[in-house]
């Protein structure tokens, strides 16, 4: 059975923009789109409804929310099959469960305390930290379009530990679908105690760390399929800042996240957590089971 792309909506404008992006992504993948609204309450109680929901908030029903999102998706991508569902439960639990039978999931970024998109909504963080499939969080200055070649590159963050093959495959496929280059980035640092008072020539410790980083990066990319243009970059600095800088002109930033069996806390590393909150472009979190 073909797994659908799932988008979570809640009536807010960011979530409706997520439905737009998800429709494009479903068209690129040739997948059906499933629009899901989850809430314990029948009526929408938010303070910021999307443009397509012209009723006062106290009159907006769950069905209005999924229908508005589905209409936008169908208008945008008429060939994509769109289905909807309303789930009477907390969105965090519902969307994580939906991720078990999804090819990928898309959620919007919701601001808190009135700071639109400056901080990530709790639902998005929870889903990204627990989902069983890749989750795309629509951060930053995206234009609601998962279209080929808009900015021309997908950025993949590579860690200094054994490569997350699932994240590498996901990023390579996204680059291939869009016909853009894949830029694989690995951040490295030279420990302070090695940069001074070392018997090696000046600059030698840094050069050795950079060479080791290049070797790790090359190993991580050894199974990239033919036909994907790959640029390799090793950058000295903190991984989170290096990736945030790279997100400034990227179509998508891809990072991996380990899922440990039997562990029920939020399973996001510090780097993934940072880019989810501050990236200038959409972020894909790709889980790997351990």
Secondary structure, DSSP 8 states (H G I E B T S, - for coil): ---EEEEE--SBHHHHHHHHHHHHHHHHHT--EEEEEE-SSSB---S-B-TT--S-GGG-BHHHHHHHHHHHHHHH-TTS-EEEEEESS-HHHHHHHHGGGEEEEEEE---BTTBTTTS--HHHHHHHHH-SSEEEEE-TT--S---TTSSSEEEEEE-SSS--HHHHHHHHHHHHHHT-EEEEEEEE---HHHHSS-SS-TTHHHHHHHHHHHHHHHHHTTT--TT--EEEEEEES-HHHHHHHHGGG-SEEEEEEEE-TT--S----HHHHHHHHH-SS-EEEEEEE-
